[in-house]
Amino acid sequence: MNNTMVALLTFCVCLAAGLLFLRPVMGIYVDSYAVRVRPRKEGDETTAEKPKDSALLLLARTIGELVLSVMPALADKRSVELLTQANYRTPQHLAIYIGIRSMVAGSILFMGVLAAAGNPINLVLAIPAAVLGWLIPNFFLAGRAKKRQTQILRELPIVIDLMIVCAQAGLGMLQGLDKISKEVDDSCPTLAAELKQLINDVKIFAKSVPYALREMGERCGVDELINMASALIAAEAKGADISYPLQQQAAALRDRLKRKKEEEAGKVPVKMVPVIMIFVMPLILAPMLGPAVVTIVTAIGPIMSSMK
């Protein structure tokens, strides 16, 4: 048996022993995640995207379910939050995500084991590379969650204005949100889908609308929704008109979005400096300094030749 097979068998035995040893001490994030998403019946509306039918995703899901059955704590709290904020809220999404991370890290470790037959130091270098491969998918998932939060913030002022109109027209908060979710389905698809899930949660779990709104803000990771829910809860407790806190929240949100755009516009000149120095300045300096450089080289050439 050659060195490669010995190294591979040793690695598999050590990995299996480590998994069996660590299994009893792992947490139960997967169980809490499954309870939090509460599986729905077919036909119930949910904002979670359905996993696509793909052989690669099916393989990742199978591997993820196998890994999670052995080590449930690999579904750490941060990953679960990012999946929820990115609208991947089913246990199947969690299994696919863990499967993808396991495939990336496992491939790196496997290549390190194969390379360790010629040089054992390659296996040592493969361990931090595998850790990096395990963490990299989190950055892509965080970008997806950030993009979705930005879309919700862009749509939120429109929904708040419509909530004010419904409140002033005498509609209840639940009836108003139900009507708004149907009216803004095309212009605000992300927030409309979240409102539909909020309405279903209120009807199924008998929660008050402000508390369901706060849960929606926590689910989406948007602080503005949480602040608006807190203001509505306070107004509801005092029996006050909810249109006033909604107007204040809409004004504050628009002011924040305006300042954010002004800040982004202020950064544009600074971001343009490297682009100008790399792509524009050479085009300007080349025709200006080119003839002078050629003249200087032509004049100095004979002098340098005579010195040799």
C-alpha positions in Angstrom: 0.0 0.0 0.0 1.5 3.3 -1.0 1.9 6.4 1.1 -1.1 8.1 -0.4 -3.6 5.4 0.6 -2.1 5.2 4.1 -2.4 9.0 4.6 -6.0 8.9 3.2 -7.1 6.0 5.5 -5.5 7.7 8.5 -7.2 10.9 7.8 -10.6 9.2 7.4 -10.2 7.3 10.7 -9.2 10.4 12.6 -12.1 12.4 11.1 -14.6 9.7 12.0 -13.2 9.4 15.5 -13.4 13.1 16.0 -17.0 13.3 14.8 -18.1 10.5 17.1 -16.2 12.1 20.1 -17.6 15.6 19.5 -21.2 14.6 18.8 -22.4 14.5 22.5 -21.0 17.9 23.3 -22.6 19.8 20.4 -25.5 22.2 20.7 -29.0 22.1 19.3 -29.2 25.1 17.0 -30.8 22.9 14.3 -33.7 22.0 16.5 -34.4 25.6 17.5 -34.2 26.6 13.9 -36.7 24.0 12.9 -39.1 25.2 15.6 -38.6 28.8 14.7 -39.5 28.4 11.1 -42.6 26.2 11.9 -43.2 24.1 8.8 -46.3 25.1 7.0 -48.9 23.2 5.1 -48.8 23.1 1.3 -50.7 26.0 0.0 -49.8 28.3 3.0 -48.1 31.5 1.8 -44.5 31.9 2.9 -41.8 34.3 1.9 -39.1 31.7 1.9 -37.7 30.8 -1.5 -38.0 27.2 -2.6 -34.8 25.3 -3.2 -34.1 24.8 -6.9 -34.2 21.4 -8.4 -30.6 20.6 -9.2 -28.4 17.6 -8.9 -25.6 19.6 -7.2 -28.0 21.1 -4.7 -29.5 17.7 -4.0 -26.0 16.4 -3.3 -25.2 19.4 -1.1 -28.5 18.8 0.8 -27.8 15.1 1.3 -24.3 15.9 2.6 -25.6 18.7 4.8 -28.3 16.5 6.4 -25.7 13.8 7.1 -23.2 16.3 8.6 -25.9 18.0 10.7 -27.1 14.6 12.0 -23.6 14.0 13.3 -22.7 17.6 14.4 -25.8 19.8 14.8 -23.8 22.7 16.2 -22.3 23.3 12.8 -25.5 25.3 12.2 -24.2 28.1 14.3 -26.3 31.1 15.3 -24.7 33.5 12.9 -25.3 31.2 9.9 -29.0 30.7 10.9 -29.5 34.5 11.2 -27.9 35.1 7.8 -30.1 32.4 6.2 -33.2 33.9 7.7 -32.3 37.4 6.7 -31.5 36.3 3.2 -34.9 34.6 2.9 -33.6 31.0 3.0 -35.8 30.0 5.9 -36.5 26.3 5.5 -34.6 23.4 7.0 -33.8 22.3 3.4 -31.9 25.6 2.9 -30.0 25.1 6.0 -29.0 21.6 5.0 -27.9 22.8 1.5 -25.9 25.6 3.0 -24.1 23.3 5.5 -23.5 20.8 2.6 -21.9 23.5 0.4 -19.6 24.6 3.2 -18.7 21.0 4.0 -18.0 20.2 0.4 -15.7 23.2 0.1 -13.8 22.5 3.3 -13.7 18.8 2.7 -12.3 19.2 -0.8 -9.5 21.4 0.5 -8.7 18.9 3.2 -8.8 16.0 0.7 -6.3 17.8 -1.6 -4.1 18.5 1.4 -4.1 14.8 2.3 -3.2 13.8 -1.2 -0.4 16.4 -1.3 0.8 15.3 2.1 2.2 12.0 0.6 5.0 14.0 -1.0 5.4 16.7 1.7 3.7 16.4 5.1 3.7 20.2 5.6 0.9 20.4 2.9 -1.5 18.8 5.3 -0.7 21.4 8.0 -1.3 24.2 5.4 -4.5 22.6 4.3 -6.1 23.0 7.8 -6.2 26.8 7.8 -7.2 26.8 4.1 -10.1 24.5 4.9 -11.2 26.8 7.8 -11.1 29.7 5.3 -13.1 27.7 2.8 -15.7 27.0 5.5 -16.0 30.7 6.3 -16.0 32.2 2.8 -19.7 31.2 2.0 -20.8 33.4 5.0 -19.5 36.5 3.1 -21.6 35.7 0.0 -24.7 35.0 2.3 -24.1 38.3 4.2 -24.1 40.2 0.9 -27.4 38.6 -0.1 -28.9 39.5 3.2 -27.6 43.1 3.0 -29.0 43.5 -0.5 -32.4 42.3 0.7 -32.4 44.6 3.7 -31.6 47.5 1.4 -34.5 46.6 -0.8 -36.8 46.5 2.2 -35.6 49.9 3.4 -36.3 51.3 -0.1 -39.8 50.0 0.0 -40.7 50.8 3.6 -41.6 54.5 3.2 -44.2 53.7 0.6 -45.8 51.1 2.8 -45.8 53.4 5.8 -47.5 56.2 3.8 -50.2 53.7 2.8 -50.6 52.6 6.4 -51.2 56.2 7.4 -53.8 56.5 4.7 -55.5 53.3 5.9 -55.4 54.4 9.5 -56.9 57.9 8.7 -59.6 56.1 6.7 -60.7 54.2 9.7 -59.3 50.8 8.8 -57.8 48.6 11.5 -54.1 47.8 11.4 -54.6 44.2 10.2 -57.1 45.1 7.6 -54.9 48.0 6.4 -51.8 45.7 6.1 -53.9 43.1 4.3 -55.1 45.6 1.7 -51.6 47.2 1.4 -49.9 43.8 0.8 -52.3 43.2 -2.2 -51.9 46.7 -3.6 -48.1 46.9 -3.5 -47.4 43.4 -4.8 -45.8 44.7 -8.0 -44.1 47.9 -6.7 -42.8 46.5 -3.4 -42.6 42.7 -3.9 -40.1 42.0 -1.1 -42.0 43.9 1.6 -45.4 42.7 0.3 -44.4 39.1 0.7 -43.2 39.8 4.2 -46.5 41.5 5.0 -48.4 38.5 3.8 -46.4 36.2 6.1 -47.0 38.7 8.9 -50.8 38.5 8.3 -50.6 34.7 8.3 -48.7 34.7 11.5 -51.3 37.0 13.1 -54.2 34.8 12.0 -52.6 31.5 12.9 -50.8 32.3 16.1 -53.2 35.1 17.3 -50.4 37.6 17.8 -51.0 41.4 17.9 -50.0 43.2 14.8 -47.3 45.4 16.4 -45.6 42.3 18.0 -45.8 40.5 14.7 -44.3 43.5 13.0 -41.4 43.5 15.5 -40.8 39.8 14.7 -40.8 40.6 11.0 -38.1 43.3 11.7 -36.0 40.8 13.6 -36.6 38.2 10.9 -35.4 40.6 8.2 -32.7 42.2 10.3 -34.1 45.7 9.7 -33.9 48.0 12.7 -36.4 50.5 11.3 -39.1 47.9 11.3 -38.3 47.1 15.0 -38.4 50.8 15.9 -41.7 51.3 14.1 -43.2 48.3 15.9 -42.0 49.7 19.2 -43.7 53.0 18.5 -46.9 51.3 17.4 -46.9 49.1 20.6 -46.5 52.3 22.7 -49.4 54.0 20.8 -51.6 51.0 21.1 -50.9 50.8 24.9 -51.9 54.4 25.3 -54.9 54.2 23.0 -53.5 57.0 20.8 -53.8 57.5 17.1 -51.2 55.4 15.2 -51.0 57.8 12.3 -48.8 60.2 14.2 -46.0 57.7 15.1 -46.2 56.4 11.5 -45.7 59.9 10.1 -42.7 60.4 12.4 -41.2 57.1 11.4 -41.7 57.8 7.7 -40.0 61.2 8.0 -37.1 59.8 10.0 -36.6 57.0 7.5 -36.7 59.3 4.5 -34.2 61.6 6.2 -31.9 58.7 6.9 -32.1 57.5 3.3 -31.4 61.0 2.0 -28.3 61.4 4.3 -27.1 58.0 3.2 -27.4 59.0 -0.5 -25.5 62.3 0.2 -22.8 60.3 2.0 -22.4 58.0 -0.9 -22.3 60.9 -3.3 -19.6 62.5 -1.2 -17.4 59.4 -1.5 -17.5 59.4 -5.3 -14.6 61.8 -5.9 -12.4 59.8 -3.5 -13.3 56.6 -5.3 -12.5 58.2 -8.7 -8.9 59.1 -7.8 -7.4 55.6 -8.3 -9.4 55.2 -11.6 -8.1 58.6 -12.9 -4.5 57.8 -11.8 -4.5 54.4 -13.5 -6.6 54.9 -16.6 -6.7 58.6 -17.4 -3.4 60.2 -16.3 -1.3 57.8 -18.5 -3.3 58.8 -21.6 -2.7 62.5 -20.8 1.0 62.2 -19.9 2.0 59.9 -22.7 1.5 62.4 -25.6 2.9 65.3 -23.4 6.1 63.6 -22.1 6.6 61.0 -24.9 8.5 63.3 -27.3 10.6 64.8 -24.5 11.6 61.3 -23.3 12.5 60.2 -26.8 14.7 63.4 -27.3 16.5 62.9 -24.0 17.2 59.2 -24.7 18.5 60.1 -28.2 20.8 62.8 -26.8 22.1 60.7 -23.9 22.6 57.5 -26.0 26.0 58.5 -27.6 27.3 59.8 -24.3 26.5 56.5 -22.5 28.1 54.5 -25.4 31.3 56.5 -25.2 31.5 56.0 -21.5 31.5 52.3 -22.0 
